[in-house]
Amino acid sequence: MAKIKVSYKPLFKLLVDKNMRKKDLCARAGVSTASVTKMGKCGHVTTEVLGKICFALNCKVDDILEFVYLDEE
């Protein structure tokens, strides 16, 4: 079975495109800096956090995350 990792690179690229900082995202979306930090480390966050970010940025979930398939060793 393939292992899957969630990558939030699309979110951080979107922030650059919108000329926003992570701090700005936290304020606009009402999410904690800890959640955004977890995302920077490809950690797990709740769907509530993802929903708030999508609402704040007027985007869809697939605009802020992608699945990366890891090779099994």
Rosetta silent file (secondary structure, phi, psi, omega in degrees, C-alpha in Angstrom):
SEQUENCE: MAKIKVSYKPLFKLLVDKNMRKKDLCARAGVSTASVTKMGKCGHVTTEVLGKICFALNCKVDDILEFVYLDEE
SCORE:     score description
SCORE:     0.000 S_00000001
   1 L     0.000  133.301 -179.182    0.000    0.000    0.000 S_00000001
   2 L   -74.226  143.537  175.902    1.351    3.423   -0.952 S_00000001
   3 E   -92.365  144.109 -176.823    1.948    5.984    1.772 S_00000001
   4 E  -123.399  137.875  176.436    0.476    9.423    1.300 S_00000001
   5 E  -121.198  142.785  175.962    1.647   12.745    2.716 S_00000001
   6 E   -93.029  129.256  177.638   -0.306   15.997    2.635 S_00000001
   7 E  -114.565  135.360  179.095    1.659   18.970    1.345 S_00000001
   8 L  -103.950   19.818  177.895    0.537   22.553    1.874 S_00000001
   9 H   -54.715  -40.046  178.441    2.947   24.029   -0.688 S_00000001
  10 H   -59.923  -34.355  178.038    0.016   25.287   -2.787 S_00000001
  11 H   -63.582  -47.711 -176.183   -1.201   27.319    0.213 S_00000001
  12 H   -69.807  -30.050  173.350    2.144   28.994    0.730 S_00000001
  13 H   -68.228  -40.447  178.216    2.454   29.723   -2.992 S_00000001
  14 H   -62.360  -39.740  177.420   -1.052   31.241   -2.893 S_00000001
  15 H   -62.036  -41.330  177.688    0.000   33.453    0.021 S_00000001
  16 H   -63.208  -44.963  179.879    2.970   34.708   -1.994 S_00000001
  17 H   -61.615  -33.331 -179.473    0.723   35.369   -4.993 S_00000001
  18 L   -92.105    5.080  179.797   -1.678   37.341   -2.778 S_00000001
  19 L    56.062   44.160 -180.000    1.219   39.177   -1.106 S_00000001
  20 L  -115.041  149.229  173.202    0.157   37.853    2.304 S_00000001
  21 L   -98.380  164.752  178.155    2.187   36.718    5.270 S_00000001
  22 H   -59.248  -37.874  178.836    1.338   33.754    7.476 S_00000001
  23 H   -61.674  -40.179  177.510    0.446   36.227   10.214 S_00000001
  24 H   -63.399  -41.528  178.343   -2.045   37.900    7.856 S_00000001
  25 H   -61.151  -45.213  179.797   -3.607   34.518    7.089 S_00000001
  26 H   -58.560  -44.735 -178.512   -4.035   33.735   10.784 S_00000001
  27 H   -67.164  -45.319 -176.938   -5.781   37.049   11.391 S_00000001
  28 H   -68.734  -40.086 -175.253   -8.040   36.851    8.331 S_00000001
  29 H   -90.134  -15.516 -178.085   -9.000   33.189    8.777 S_00000001
  30 L    71.701   37.184  177.615   -9.157   33.155   12.565 S_00000001
  31 L  -115.053  158.413 -177.574   -6.750   30.252   12.907 S_00000001
  32 L   -78.393  156.750  175.483   -3.864   29.876   15.318 S_00000001
  33 H   -65.463  -29.154  178.367   -0.235   30.328   14.410 S_00000001
  34 H   -62.544  -39.397  178.799    0.293   26.776   15.706 S_00000001
  35 H   -64.918  -42.993 -179.848   -2.005   25.418   12.985 S_00000001
  36 H   -68.126  -35.748  176.471   -0.157   27.318   10.268 S_00000001
  37 H   -63.444  -43.038  176.803    3.166   26.149   11.706 S_00000001
  38 H   -58.538  -41.796 -179.744    1.937   22.534   11.560 S_00000001
  39 H   -63.590  -35.782  177.586    0.997   23.066    7.927 S_00000001
  40 H   -65.063  -22.386  179.522    4.498   24.338    7.217 S_00000001
  41 L  -105.118   16.985 -178.704    5.817   21.028    8.529 S_00000001
  42 L    57.940   34.572  178.600    3.246   18.967    6.560 S_00000001
  43 L   -86.142  178.049 -178.541    1.477   18.143    9.814 S_00000001
  44 L   -89.711  135.834  172.097   -2.174   17.330   10.368 S_00000001
  45 L  -130.017  163.528 -176.981   -4.768   20.043   10.892 S_00000001
  46 L   -77.327  160.993  175.923   -8.530   19.764   11.246 S_00000001
  47 H   -66.673  -25.619  175.729  -10.984   20.167    8.430 S_00000001
  48 H   -62.118  -44.029  177.910  -12.350   23.146   10.353 S_00000001
  49 H   -62.099  -45.584  179.242   -8.991   24.912    9.946 S_00000001
  50 H   -60.731  -41.809  178.982   -8.926   24.057    6.245 S_00000001
  51 H   -62.803  -43.478  178.832  -12.473   25.363    5.847 S_00000001
  52 H   -61.974  -41.472  179.952  -11.670   28.651    7.573 S_00000001
  53 H   -66.055  -44.849  178.891   -8.635   29.163    5.358 S_00000001
  54 H   -61.391  -41.941  178.954  -10.580   28.387    2.187 S_00000001
  55 H   -63.472  -44.400 -177.959  -13.353   30.782    3.216 S_00000001
  56 H   -66.252  -34.247 -177.603  -10.856   33.543    4.060 S_00000001
  57 H   -97.768   -0.971 -179.132   -8.954   33.141    0.781 S_00000001
  58 L    54.152   55.806 -178.375  -12.058   32.447   -1.327 S_00000001
  59 L  -141.572  179.426  178.099  -10.612   29.213   -2.668 S_00000001
  60 L  -104.315  164.155 -178.892  -11.152   25.449   -2.666 S_00000001
  61 H   -58.089  -40.258 -178.707   -9.333   22.815   -0.632 S_00000001
  62 H   -71.013   -5.194  173.244   -7.406   21.609   -3.674 S_00000001
  63 H   -84.615  -15.059 -175.524   -6.044   25.167   -4.028 S_00000001
  64 L  -119.131   -8.607  176.845   -4.262   24.900   -0.668 S_00000001
  65 L  -145.195  160.792  175.544   -3.130   21.292   -0.394 S_00000001
  66 E  -144.485  154.021  177.174   -1.930   18.396   -2.471 S_00000001
  67 E   -96.274  133.813  178.543   -1.323   14.727   -1.828 S_00000001
  68 E  -115.046  122.857  179.647    2.187   13.411   -2.301 S_00000001
  69 E   -88.737  125.907 -178.261    2.600    9.672   -2.782 S_00000001
  70 E   -98.714  140.542  176.632    5.705    8.276   -1.125 S_00000001
  71 L   -70.746  141.060  175.254    7.534    5.242   -2.425 S_00000001
  72 L   -81.572  143.878 -179.724    7.539    2.260   -0.141 S_00000001
  73 L  -103.245    0.000    0.000   10.943    1.037    0.891 S_00000001
